Amino acid sequence: MKKLKQNITRILVAVLVVTSFASCDEVGDTDPGGTSVESMAGDWFITLKDSDGDLLTSNKLHSTYNTAANDNTMWIDDHSSGYVIKCKVTVDVKAGTFTATASPNVIDSGTVTITDGKIEKGAGTTKGGHKVDKISFRAHFSYDKAGYDILYEGHKRTGFKEDEY
């Protein structure tokens, strides 16, 4: 009986050792890749002005990120902290541009049309003096019958303490 228990123990240890090596084997490519707009995605500190050049708000945090479709569209989202905008835009990644025509503004009523949208690599400067990407675009909200546009301009967030607002 003692010999039988020793043999069973040896067999179990051998099976355990063999399966532990097999479980560590990488199968195929484990790199998940990126999204179609990853070079344009990020957090941004943006200042808003109206069509007359009057300041509306300064350095409000906005985000740009891919849509679930991953089809050269992205979200622009101010997290309800600026002029209340969250809409999808169509992007041209190579040119660094984006636009939207009557895109539903999902956190406010109506639609928003975005023109002159662009992200310029290394064209912005942070509060702490770091060179980062710059974002700018013009937005027209459908409920604004006076014809005013809101001008958005800002720079990419670094996460460094000296660059935070």
Summary of the structure (lengths in Angstrom):
residues: 165
radius of gyration: 25.6
end to end distance: 74.9
largest distance: 94.4
contacts: 437
relative contact order: 0.16
helix: 17%
strand: 45%
